[in-house]
Amino acid sequence: MLDVLEPVRPWVDQWLWLKIHNGLLTPKDFYKGKEYGCRLNQEGRGPFFSAWYDEAESFLRAPMRDSLALLLKTVRQYRYSVE
C-alpha cells in the first residue's frame, strides 16, 4: 500500500525541507540510532504534526490528485488489456 504514496514522496520531501529551512525543526529535534535510523524525537513531533495537519494537505493536494489520476489510468489500462 505504501507504494501508492511513492509518486508523492518528492512533494512531501519538498514540504519537509521548506519546514526545516524555515526553522520548524532543528537537529536537536531528531535522534539517530542503529536500530531505527534517524527519527523525530518527542520534542520534534509536536511542531511537525501541527504543521502537517495545518499546511501539508493544501500543499500536497495537487500532486496527490495528479498521482492518483495517473495510478487510476494505469490500473484501467491494465484491466482492459487483461480482459
Phi, psi and omega in degrees: 000326180294337177300332178296332181277343185303321179298338182267349185307319179300325180285325174296315178300317179297315180300314181295318179300317178298321179295318179293316180300325180273006173091008179297318180234148177231170179306331180290347180274005182235156168229155183232130178218160181294325186285319187242000181076212182266126182218159174293139173271182184298321180294327181279335183295321181301303179298323181297306184292328175298312178295321181301311183286334179276327192236327191293323183301313181291325179295324186263357186305308182294312178299323179293318180298314181295319179294319178294320178298317178295318178298314179297319178299316180296316180297317179296319178296318179295316182300316181288332180282338181277329184290000000 
